[in-house]
Structure formats: structure tokens, C-alpha cells
Amino acid sequence: MRKVLEAVGFVALVQGVLGLLQEFTHWHVGLVRRVSFLHGYEAVVSFLLIVLACALFAAAETRGK
């Protein structure tokens, strides 16, 4: 279970960072910009993905080694 939480956290972190990178540099990277119902909220969703990734990493740590 720990590996799954870490893997999902890593994907969320990467997508969050790529979303913020796209928002501020206008590069065409990440999946957040491709979801149509999130149009206009890309920066907020990207930030929330980073927060979610931190929470998933914390949950993985409490699962033990």
C-alpha cells in the first residue's frame, strides 16, 4: 500500500508542478490544461495537486516501512 501511495503522490506532484509551469511560462505541458471543465482554474488545481501529493507522501510515511 505504501508503494501505491508513493506512486500516486509522485504522479500528482509531477502533474501539479507541470501545471504551474504551464500556467506561468505558457509551455504546453501537463494534463491539467487538457481537462475541459477545469478551464480557468488550472493554477488552483495544480496547486491542489501539489498539496494532495504532500498528503499522500505523509500517509505513505505513516504506513510504516
C-alpha positions in Angstrom: 0.0 0.0 0.0 2.9 2.3 0.8 4.3 2.0 -2.8 0.9 2.8 -4.3 0.5 5.9 -2.2 4.0 7.0 -3.1 3.4 6.3 -6.8 0.1 8.2 -6.9 1.7 11.0 -4.9 4.6 11.3 -7.4 2.2 11.5 -10.3 0.2 14.2 -8.5 3.3 16.1 -7.7 4.6 16.0 -11.3 1.3 17.0 -12.8 0.9 19.8 -10.3 4.4 21.2 -11.0 3.9 20.8 -14.8 0.5 22.6 -14.5 2.0 25.5 -12.6 4.9 25.6 -15.1 2.5 25.7 -18.0 0.4 28.5 -16.2 3.4 30.8 -15.7 5.5 30.0 -18.8 2.8 29.1 -21.3 4.6 25.9 -22.3 2.2 23.1 -23.4 3.0 20.5 -20.7 0.9 18.6 -18.2 -2.5 17.1 -18.2 -4.4 19.7 -16.2 -4.8 22.0 -19.1 -6.3 19.2 -21.2 -9.3 18.7 -19.0 -12.0 21.0 -20.3 -14.1 21.5 -17.2 -11.0 22.9 -15.4 -10.6 25.7 -17.9 -9.8 28.9 -15.9 -8.9 27.0 -12.7 -5.6 25.4 -13.9 -3.4 27.2 -11.4 -5.7 26.3 -8.5 -6.0 22.7 -9.5 -2.2 22.4 -10.0 -1.6 23.9 -6.5 -4.1 21.4 -5.0 -2.4 18.5 -6.8 0.9 19.5 -5.1 -0.9 19.7 -1.7 -2.5 16.3 -2.4 0.9 14.9 -3.2 2.3 16.1 0.1 -0.7 14.5 1.9 -0.1 11.2 0.1 3.6 11.2 0.9 2.7 11.8 4.6 0.1 9.0 4.5 2.7 6.7 3.0 5.2 7.5 5.8 2.6 6.6 8.5 2.1 3.2 6.8 5.5 2.2 8.1 8.4 0.6 6.3 
